Amino acid sequence: MSKSTIKKLLQSMTKAEIVEMALELYSARKEAKEYLEFYACPDEKGKLEEYKSIIR
């Protein structure tokens, strides 16, 4: 599926439907949860330290 298809779908949805979909995604995937948490409250230093410790 292309970005343009997703964009059309999102534009056709109500705000409540988009919120519900985002919450379902948050619950369904660990990666989505991490992304949304970082998007809502970015902590660059904390994330940098997390990845540094993984690399070490």
PDB file of N, H, CA, C and O in Angstrom:
ATOM      1  N   MET A   1       0.855  -1.169   0.000  1.00  0.00           N
ATOM      2  CA  MET A   1       0.000   0.000   0.000  1.00  0.00           C
ATOM      3  C   MET A   1       0.902   1.234   0.000  1.00  0.00           C
ATOM      4  O   MET A   1       1.930   1.265   0.677  1.00  0.00           O
ATOM      5  N   SER A   2       0.514   2.223  -0.749  1.00  0.00           N
ATOM      6  H   SER A   2      -0.321   2.198  -1.299  1.00  0.00           H
ATOM      7  CA  SER A   2       1.334   3.427  -0.875  1.00  0.00           C
ATOM      8  C   SER A   2       0.933   4.488   0.160  1.00  0.00           C
ATOM      9  O   SER A   2      -0.133   4.418   0.771  1.00  0.00           O
ATOM     10  N   LYS A   3       1.826   5.471   0.331  1.00  0.00           N
ATOM     11  H   LYS A   3       2.692   5.528  -0.166  1.00  0.00           H
ATOM     12  CA  LYS A   3       1.537   6.577   1.248  1.00  0.00           C
ATOM     13  C   LYS A   3       0.305   7.347   0.796  1.00  0.00           C
ATOM     14  O   LYS A   3      -0.493   7.791   1.621  1.00  0.00           O
ATOM     15  N   SER A   4       0.151   7.505  -0.515  1.00  0.00           N
ATOM     16  H   SER A   4       0.799   7.144  -1.186  1.00  0.00           H
ATOM     17  CA  SER A   4      -1.012   8.258  -1.006  1.00  0.00           C
ATOM     18  C   SER A   4      -2.319   7.545  -0.681  1.00  0.00           C
ATOM     19  O   SER A   4      -3.326   8.192  -0.395  1.00  0.00           O
ATOM     20  N   THR A   5      -2.306   6.223  -0.725  1.00  0.00           N
ATOM     21  H   THR A   5      -1.488   5.698  -0.958  1.00  0.00           H
ATOM     22  CA  THR A   5      -3.503   5.461  -0.363  1.00  0.00           C
ATOM     23  C   THR A   5      -3.820   5.630   1.120  1.00  0.00           C
ATOM     24  O   THR A   5      -4.974   5.833   1.497  1.00  0.00           O
ATOM     25  N   ILE A   6      -2.789   5.545   1.954  1.00  0.00           N
ATOM     26  H   ILE A   6      -1.852   5.380   1.648  1.00  0.00           H
ATOM     27  CA  ILE A   6      -2.977   5.740   3.401  1.00  0.00           C
ATOM     28  C   ILE A   6      -3.471   7.156   3.678  1.00  0.00           C
ATOM     29  O   ILE A   6      -4.357   7.360   4.508  1.00  0.00           O
ATOM     30  N   LYS A   7      -2.893   8.137   2.976  1.00  0.00           N
ATOM     31  H   LYS A   7      -2.173   7.972   2.301  1.00  0.00           H
ATOM     32  CA  LYS A   7      -3.299   9.532   3.167  1.00  0.00           C
ATOM     33  C   LYS A   7      -4.777   9.715   2.826  1.00  0.00           C
ATOM     34  O   LYS A   7      -5.501  10.386   3.563  1.00  0.00           O
ATOM     35  N   LYS A   8      -5.229   9.131   1.726  1.00  0.00           N
ATOM     36  H   LYS A   8      -4.641   8.587   1.127  1.00  0.00           H
ATOM     37  CA  LYS A   8      -6.642   9.233   1.332  1.00  0.00           C
ATOM     38  C   LYS A   8      -7.532   8.581   2.375  1.00  0.00           C
ATOM     39  O   LYS A   8      -8.591   9.107   2.718  1.00  0.00           O
ATOM     40  N   LEU A   9      -7.096   7.433   2.876  1.00  0.00           N
ATOM     41  H   LEU A   9      -6.235   7.006   2.597  1.00  0.00           H
ATOM     42  CA  LEU A   9      -7.874   6.741   3.902  1.00  0.00           C
ATOM     43  C   LEU A   9      -7.999   7.592   5.149  1.00  0.00           C
ATOM     44  O   LEU A   9      -9.094   7.756   5.688  1.00  0.00           O
ATOM     45  N   LEU A  10      -6.877   8.138   5.614  1.00  0.00           N
ATOM     46  H   LEU A  10      -5.987   8.005   5.177  1.00  0.00           H
ATOM     47  CA  LEU A  10      -6.896   8.965   6.822  1.00  0.00           C
ATOM     48  C   LEU A  10      -7.745  10.218   6.643  1.00  0.00           C
ATOM     49  O   LEU A  10      -8.439  10.634   7.570  1.00  0.00           O
ATOM     50  N   GLN A  11      -7.696  10.815   5.470  1.00  0.00           N
ATOM     51  H   GLN A  11      -7.132  10.477   4.717  1.00  0.00           H
ATOM     52  CA  GLN A  11      -8.499  12.013   5.219  1.00  0.00           C
ATOM     53  C   GLN A  11      -9.989  11.705   5.185  1.00  0.00           C
ATOM     54  O   GLN A  11     -10.813  12.585   5.432  1.00  0.00           O
ATOM     55  N   SER A  12     -10.338  10.457   4.878  1.00  0.00           N
ATOM     56  H   SER A  12      -9.668   9.742   4.677  1.00  0.00           H
ATOM     57  CA  SER A  12     -11.753  10.090   4.835  1.00  0.00           C
ATOM     58  C   SER A  12     -12.294   9.705   6.212  1.00  0.00           C
ATOM     59  O   SER A  12     -13.506   9.583   6.393  1.00  0.00           O
ATOM     60  N   MET A  13     -11.402   9.514   7.177  1.00  0.00           N
ATOM     61  H   MET A  13     -10.418   9.613   7.030  1.00  0.00           H
ATOM     62  CA  MET A  13     -11.808   9.094   8.520  1.00  0.00           C
ATOM     63  C   MET A  13     -12.095  10.302   9.407  1.00  0.00           C
ATOM     64  O   MET A  13     -11.574  11.396   9.190  1.00  0.00           O
ATOM     65  N   THR A  14     -12.936  10.070  10.410  1.00  0.00           N
ATOM     66  H   THR A  14     -13.359   9.181  10.586  1.00  0.00           H
ATOM     67  CA  THR A  14     -13.190  11.122  11.397  1.00  0.00           C
ATOM     68  C   THR A  14     -12.030  11.142  12.389  1.00  0.00           C
ATOM     69  O   THR A  14     -11.239  10.201  12.462  1.00  0.00           O
ATOM     70  N   LYS A  15     -11.947  12.220  13.143  1.00  0.00           N
ATOM     71  H   LYS A  15     -12.589  12.984  13.084  1.00  0.00           H
ATOM     72  CA  LYS A  15     -10.895  12.336  14.160  1.00  0.00           C
ATOM     73  C   LYS A  15     -11.008  11.196  15.162  1.00  0.00           C
ATOM     74  O   LYS A  15      -9.992  10.626  15.560  1.00  0.00           O
ATOM     75  N   ALA A  16     -12.205  10.860  15.571  1.00  0.00           N
ATOM     76  H   ALA A  16     -13.030  11.323  15.248  1.00  0.00           H
ATOM     77  CA  ALA A  16     -12.415   9.787  16.544  1.00  0.00           C
ATOM     78  C   ALA A  16     -11.937   8.443  15.991  1.00  0.00           C
ATOM     79  O   ALA A  16     -11.352   7.647  16.725  1.00  0.00           O
ATOM     80  N   GLU A  17     -12.177   8.189  14.719  1.00  0.00           N
ATOM     81  H   GLU A  17     -12.652   8.837  14.123  1.00  0.00           H
ATOM     82  CA  GLU A  17     -11.732   6.940  14.100  1.00  0.00           C
ATOM     83  C   GLU A  17     -10.200   6.867  14.058  1.00  0.00           C
ATOM     84  O   GLU A  17      -9.614   5.809  14.291  1.00  0.00           O
ATOM     85  N   ILE A  18      -9.563   8.000  13.759  1.00  0.00           N
ATOM     86  H   ILE A  18     -10.038   8.859  13.570  1.00  0.00           H
ATOM     87  CA  ILE A  18      -8.102   8.041  13.711  1.00  0.00           C
ATOM     88  C   ILE A  18      -7.519   7.816  15.101  1.00  0.00           C
ATOM     89  O   ILE A  18      -6.540   7.086  15.255  1.00  0.00           O
ATOM     90  N   VAL A  19      -8.116   8.440  16.112  1.00  0.00           N
ATOM     91  H   VAL A  19      -8.911   9.033  15.987  1.00  0.00           H
ATOM     92  CA  VAL A  19      -7.661   8.255  17.489  1.00  0.00           C
ATOM     93  C   VAL A  19      -7.798   6.784  17.883  1.00  0.00           C
ATOM     94  O   VAL A  19      -6.884   6.217  18.482  1.00  0.00           O
ATOM     95  N   GLU A  20      -8.909   6.175  17.559  1.00  0.00           N
ATOM     96  H   GLU A  20      -9.652   6.636  17.073  1.00  0.00           H
ATOM     97  CA  GLU A  20      -9.141   4.770  17.887  1.00  0.00           C
ATOM     98  C   GLU A  20      -8.112   3.877  17.188  1.00  0.00           C
ATOM     99  O   GLU A  20      -7.585   2.944  17.794  1.00  0.00           O
ATOM    100  N   MET A  21      -7.833   4.160  15.932  1.00  0.00           N
ATOM    101  H   MET A  21      -8.261   4.918  15.440  1.00  0.00           H
ATOM    102  CA  MET A  21      -6.857   3.378  15.189  1.00  0.00           C
ATOM    103  C   MET A  21      -5.460   3.527  15.800  1.00  0.00           C
ATOM    104  O   MET A  21      -4.726   2.544  15.901  1.00  0.00           O
ATOM    105  N   ALA A  22      -5.088   4.742  16.205  1.00  0.00           N
ATOM    106  H   ALA A  22      -5.685   5.540  16.123  1.00  0.00           H
ATOM    107  CA  ALA A  22      -3.785   4.981  16.822  1.00  0.00           C
ATOM    108  C   ALA A  22      -3.681   4.226  18.146  1.00  0.00           C
ATOM    109  O   ALA A  22      -2.627   3.666  18.449  1.00  0.00           O
ATOM    110  N   LEU A  23      -4.740   4.201  18.927  1.00  0.00           N
ATOM    111  H   LEU A  23      -5.595   4.656  18.680  1.00  0.00           H
ATOM    112  CA  LEU A  23      -4.731   3.476  20.196  1.00  0.00           C
ATOM    113  C   LEU A  23      -4.640   1.966  19.988  1.00  0.00           C
ATOM    114  O   LEU A  23      -3.971   1.273  20.754  1.00  0.00           O
ATOM    115  N   GLU A  24      -5.307   1.459  18.962  1.00  0.00           N
ATOM    116  H   GLU A  24      -5.852   2.022  18.341  1.00  0.00           H
ATOM    117  CA  GLU A  24      -5.213   0.034  18.643  1.00  0.00           C
ATOM    118  C   GLU A  24      -3.789  -0.318  18.211  1.00  0.00           C
ATOM    119  O   GLU A  24      -3.247  -1.347  18.613  1.00  0.00           O
ATOM    120  N   LEU A  25      -3.196   0.539  17.396  1.00  0.00           N
ATOM    121  H   LEU A  25      -3.637   1.375  17.069  1.00  0.00           H
ATOM    122  CA  LEU A  25      -1.827   0.331  16.956  1.00  0.00           C
ATOM    123  C   LEU A  25      -0.871   0.363  18.143  1.00  0.00           C
ATOM    124  O   LEU A  25       0.046  -0.454  18.228  1.00  0.00           O
ATOM    125  N   TYR A  26      -1.083   1.298  19.052  1.00  0.00           N
ATOM    126  H   TYR A  26      -1.828   1.962  18.983  1.00  0.00           H
ATOM    127  CA  TYR A  26      -0.276   1.433  20.268  1.00  0.00           C
ATOM    128  C   TYR A  26      -0.306   0.132  21.068  1.00  0.00           C
ATOM    129  O   TYR A  26       0.722  -0.316  21.576  1.00  0.00           O
ATOM    130  N   SER A  27      -1.474  -0.461  21.176  1.00  0.00           N
ATOM    131  H   SER A  27      -2.309  -0.097  20.763  1.00  0.00           H
ATOM    132  CA  SER A  27      -1.628  -1.693  21.951  1.00  0.00           C
ATOM    133  C   SER A  27      -1.115  -2.925  21.200  1.00  0.00           C
ATOM    134  O   SER A  27      -0.694  -3.901  21.821  1.00  0.00           O
ATOM    135  N   ALA A  28      -1.150  -2.880  19.887  1.00  0.00           N
ATOM    136  H   ALA A  28      -1.491  -2.087  19.383  1.00  0.00           H
ATOM    137  CA  ALA A  28      -0.855  -4.070  19.098  1.00  0.00           C
ATOM    138  C   ALA A  28       0.630  -4.333  18.892  1.00  0.00           C
ATOM    139  O   ALA A  28       1.043  -5.491  18.837  1.00  0.00           O
ATOM    140  N   ARG A  29       1.440  -3.288  18.776  1.00  0.00           N
ATOM    141  H   ARG A  29       1.104  -2.347  18.820  1.00  0.00           H
ATOM    142  CA  ARG A  29       2.843  -3.472  18.411  1.00  0.00           C
ATOM    143  C   ARG A  29       3.778  -2.728  19.356  1.00  0.00           C
ATOM    144  O   ARG A  29       3.582  -1.545  19.634  1.00  0.00           O
ATOM    145  N   LYS A  30       4.790  -3.427  19.845  1.00  0.00           N
ATOM    146  H   LYS A  30       4.950  -4.388  19.620  1.00  0.00           H
ATOM    147  CA  LYS A  30       5.776  -2.812  20.732  1.00  0.00           C
ATOM    148  C   LYS A  30       6.478  -1.645  20.035  1.00  0.00           C
ATOM    149  O   LYS A  30       6.698  -0.597  20.641  1.00  0.00           O
ATOM    150  N   GLU A  31       6.830  -1.831  18.754  1.00  0.00           N
ATOM    151  H   GLU A  31       6.651  -2.683  18.262  1.00  0.00           H
ATOM    152  CA  GLU A  31       7.528  -0.794  18.002  1.00  0.00           C
ATOM    153  C   GLU A  31       6.666   0.459  17.848  1.00  0.00           C
ATOM    154  O   GLU A  31       7.164   1.580  17.949  1.00  0.00           O
ATOM    155  N   ALA A  32       5.377   0.262  17.605  1.00  0.00           N
ATOM    156  H   ALA A  32       4.972  -0.649  17.523  1.00  0.00           H
ATOM    157  CA  ALA A  32       4.462   1.392  17.460  1.00  0.00           C
ATOM    158  C   ALA A  32       4.320   2.126  18.790  1.00  0.00           C
ATOM    159  O   ALA A  32       4.260   3.355  18.823  1.00  0.00           O
ATOM    160  N   LYS A  33       4.266   1.372  19.881  1.00  0.00           N
ATOM    161  H   LYS A  33       4.314   0.373  19.853  1.00  0.00           H
ATOM    162  CA  LYS A  33       4.164   1.976  21.203  1.00  0.00           C
ATOM    163  C   LYS A  33       5.384   2.848  21.482  1.00  0.00           C
ATOM    164  O   LYS A  33       5.246   3.982  21.939  1.00  0.00           O
ATOM    165  N   GLU A  34       6.592   2.316  21.204  1.00  0.00           N
ATOM    166  H   GLU A  34       6.704   1.395  20.832  1.00  0.00           H
ATOM    167  CA  GLU A  34       7.813   3.081  21.416  1.00  0.00           C
ATOM    168  C   GLU A  34       7.833   4.338  20.542  1.00  0.00           C
ATOM    169  O   GLU A  34       8.206   5.415  21.007  1.00  0.00           O
ATOM    170  N   TYR A  35       7.432   4.197  19.286  1.00  0.00           N
ATOM    171  H   TYR A  35       7.129   3.322  18.909  1.00  0.00           H
ATOM    172  CA  TYR A  35       7.425   5.342  18.369  1.00  0.00           C
ATOM    173  C   TYR A  35       6.456   6.419  18.846  1.00  0.00           C
ATOM    174  O   TYR A  35       6.811   7.596  18.892  1.00  0.00           O
ATOM    175  N   LEU A  36       5.243   6.025  19.199  1.00  0.00           N
ATOM    176  H   LEU A  36       4.954   5.068  19.162  1.00  0.00           H
ATOM    177  CA  LEU A  36       4.238   6.993  19.622  1.00  0.00           C
ATOM    178  C   LEU A  36       4.624   7.664  20.937  1.00  0.00           C
ATOM    179  O   LEU A  36       4.379   8.857  21.117  1.00  0.00           O
ATOM    180  N   GLU A  37       5.222   6.914  21.852  1.00  0.00           N
ATOM    181  H   GLU A  37       5.422   5.945  21.706  1.00  0.00           H
ATOM    182  CA  GLU A  37       5.669   7.509  23.109  1.00  0.00           C
ATOM    183  C   GLU A  37       6.779   8.534  22.848  1.00  0.00           C
ATOM    184  O   GLU A  37       6.788   9.606  23.451  1.00  0.00           O
ATOM    185  N   PHE A  38       7.711   8.204  21.950  1.00  0.00           N
ATOM    186  H   PHE A  38       7.704   7.332  21.459  1.00  0.00           H
ATOM    187  CA  PHE A  38       8.788   9.135  21.630  1.00  0.00           C
ATOM    188  C   PHE A  38       8.242  10.343  20.882  1.00  0.00           C
ATOM    189  O   PHE A  38       8.702  11.465  21.099  1.00  0.00           O
ATOM    190  N   TYR A  39       7.270  10.128  20.007  1.00  0.00           N
ATOM    191  H   TYR A  39       6.896   9.217  19.831  1.00  0.00           H
ATOM    192  CA  TYR A  39       6.662  11.215  19.239  1.00  0.00           C
ATOM    193  C   TYR A  39       5.949  12.192  20.179  1.00  0.00           C
ATOM    194  O   TYR A  39       6.032  13.407  20.000  1.00  0.00           O
ATOM    195  N   ALA A  40       5.256  11.655  21.171  1.00  0.00           N
ATOM    196  H   ALA A  40       5.189  10.668  21.316  1.00  0.00           H
ATOM    197  CA  ALA A  40       4.499  12.488  22.112  1.00  0.00           C
ATOM    198  C   ALA A  40       5.402  13.213  23.096  1.00  0.00           C
ATOM    199  O   ALA A  40       5.110  14.339  23.501  1.00  0.00           O
ATOM    200  N   CYS A  41       6.495  12.572  23.481  1.00  0.00           N
ATOM    201  H   CYS A  41       6.732  11.657  23.152  1.00  0.00           H
ATOM    202  CA  CYS A  41       7.398  13.147  24.486  1.00  0.00           C
ATOM    203  C   CYS A  41       8.830  12.768  24.135  1.00  0.00           C
ATOM    204  O   CYS A  41       9.392  11.849  24.731  1.00  0.00           O
ATOM    205  N   PRO A  42       9.423  13.467  23.173  1.00  0.00           N
ATOM    206  CA  PRO A  42      10.773  13.087  22.735  1.00  0.00           C
ATOM    207  C   PRO A  42      11.829  13.300  23.816  1.00  0.00           C
ATOM    208  O   PRO A  42      11.915  14.365  24.427  1.00  0.00           O
ATOM    209  N   ASP A  43      12.611  12.278  24.028  1.00  0.00           N
ATOM    210  H   ASP A  43      12.541  11.413  23.531  1.00  0.00           H
ATOM    211  CA  ASP A  43      13.714  12.318  24.988  1.00  0.00           C
ATOM    212  C   ASP A  43      14.962  11.839  24.238  1.00  0.00           C
ATOM    213  O   ASP A  43      15.365  10.682  24.351  1.00  0.00           O
ATOM    214  N   GLU A  44      15.563  12.755  23.471  1.00  0.00           N
ATOM    215  H   GLU A  44      15.236  13.696  23.380  1.00  0.00           H
ATOM    216  CA  GLU A  44      16.696  12.384  22.640  1.00  0.00           C
ATOM    217  C   GLU A  44      17.861  11.843  23.458  1.00  0.00           C
ATOM    218  O   GLU A  44      18.473  10.846  23.077  1.00  0.00           O
ATOM    219  N   LYS A  45      18.171  12.484  24.571  1.00  0.00           N
ATOM    220  H   LYS A  45      17.674  13.295  24.881  1.00  0.00           H
ATOM    221  CA  LYS A  45      19.302  12.035  25.392  1.00  0.00           C
ATOM    222  C   LYS A  45      19.052  10.639  25.955  1.00  0.00           C
ATOM    223  O   LYS A  45      19.947   9.794  25.949  1.00  0.00           O
ATOM    224  N   GLY A  46      17.851  10.403  26.433  1.00  0.00           N
ATOM    225  H   GLY A  46      17.124  11.090  26.437  1.00  0.00           H
ATOM    226  CA  GLY A  46      17.516   9.089  26.977  1.00  0.00           C
ATOM    227  C   GLY A  46      17.590   8.011  25.912  1.00  0.00           C
ATOM    228  O   GLY A  46      18.115   6.925  26.159  1.00  0.00           O
ATOM    229  N   LYS A  47      17.068   8.302  24.734  1.00  0.00           N
ATOM    230  H   LYS A  47      16.642   9.184  24.534  1.00  0.00           H
ATOM    231  CA  LYS A  47      17.085   7.336  23.635  1.00  0.00           C
ATOM    232  C   LYS A  47      18.512   7.090  23.169  1.00  0.00           C
ATOM    233  O   LYS A  47      18.878   5.955  22.861  1.00  0.00           O
ATOM    234  N   LEU A  48      19.320   8.140  23.117  1.00  0.00           N
ATOM    235  H   LEU A  48      19.023   9.062  23.367  1.00  0.00           H
ATOM    236  CA  LEU A  48      20.719   8.003  22.728  1.00  0.00           C
ATOM    237  C   LEU A  48      21.458   7.095  23.708  1.00  0.00           C
ATOM    238  O   LEU A  48      22.220   6.221  23.294  1.00  0.00           O
ATOM    239  N   GLU A  49      21.236   7.299  24.990  1.00  0.00           N
ATOM    240  H   GLU A  49      20.617   8.009  25.326  1.00  0.00           H
ATOM    241  CA  GLU A  49      21.889   6.468  26.000  1.00  0.00           C
ATOM    242  C   GLU A  49      21.413   5.008  25.895  1.00  0.00           C
ATOM    243  O   GLU A  49      22.206   4.082  26.067  1.00  0.00           O
ATOM    244  N   GLU A  50      20.137   4.812  25.617  1.00  0.00           N
ATOM    245  H   GLU A  50      19.493   5.564  25.477  1.00  0.00           H
ATOM    246  CA  GLU A  50      19.608   3.457  25.451  1.00  0.00           C
ATOM    247  C   GLU A  50      20.330   2.742  24.316  1.00  0.00           C
ATOM    248  O   GLU A  50      20.737   1.590  24.466  1.00  0.00           O
ATOM    249  N   TYR A  51      20.488   3.414  23.189  1.00  0.00           N
ATOM    250  H   TYR A  51      20.157   4.349  23.067  1.00  0.00           H
ATOM    251  CA  TYR A  51      21.139   2.772  22.042  1.00  0.00           C
ATOM    252  C   TYR A  51      22.642   2.628  22.255  1.00  0.00           C
ATOM    253  O   TYR A  51      23.245   1.678  21.757  1.00  0.00           O
ATOM    254  N   LYS A  52      23.245   3.542  22.976  1.00  0.00           N
ATOM    255  H   LYS A  52      22.755   4.314  23.381  1.00  0.00           H
ATOM    256  CA  LYS A  52      24.674   3.405  23.290  1.00  0.00           C
ATOM    257  C   LYS A  52      24.900   2.143  24.133  1.00  0.00           C
ATOM    258  O   LYS A  52      25.854   1.398  23.907  1.00  0.00           O
ATOM    259  N   SER A  53      24.020   1.918  25.094  1.00  0.00           N
ATOM    260  H   SER A  53      23.245   2.523  25.278  1.00  0.00           H
ATOM    261  CA  SER A  53      24.180   0.731  25.943  1.00  0.00           C
ATOM    262  C   SER A  53      23.956  -0.554  25.147  1.00  0.00           C
ATOM    263  O   SER A  53      24.581  -1.576  25.431  1.00  0.00           O
ATOM    264  N   ILE A  54      23.080  -0.509  24.165  1.00  0.00           N
ATOM    265  H   ILE A  54      22.572   0.321  23.934  1.00  0.00           H
ATOM    266  CA  ILE A  54      22.857  -1.676  23.301  1.00  0.00           C
ATOM    267  C   ILE A  54      24.111  -1.960  22.484  1.00  0.00           C
ATOM    268  O   ILE A  54      24.514  -3.113  22.334  1.00  0.00           O
ATOM    269  N   ILE A  55      24.725  -0.903  21.958  1.00  0.00           N
ATOM    270  H   ILE A  55      24.398   0.034  22.080  1.00  0.00           H
ATOM    271  CA  ILE A  55      25.920  -1.056  21.139  1.00  0.00           C
ATOM    272  C   ILE A  55      27.080  -1.589  21.964  1.00  0.00           C
ATOM    273  O   ILE A  55      27.859  -2.422  21.500  1.00  0.00           O
ATOM    274  N   ARG A  56      27.185  -1.098  23.191  1.00  0.00           N
ATOM    275  H   ARG A  56      26.553  -0.421  23.568  1.00  0.00           H
ATOM    276  CA  ARG A  56      28.272  -1.564  24.061  1.00  0.00           C
ATOM    277  C   ARG A  56      28.077  -3.023  24.360  1.00  0.00           C
ATOM    278  O   ARG A  56      28.880  -3.619  25.078  1.00  0.00           O
TER     279      ARG A  56
END
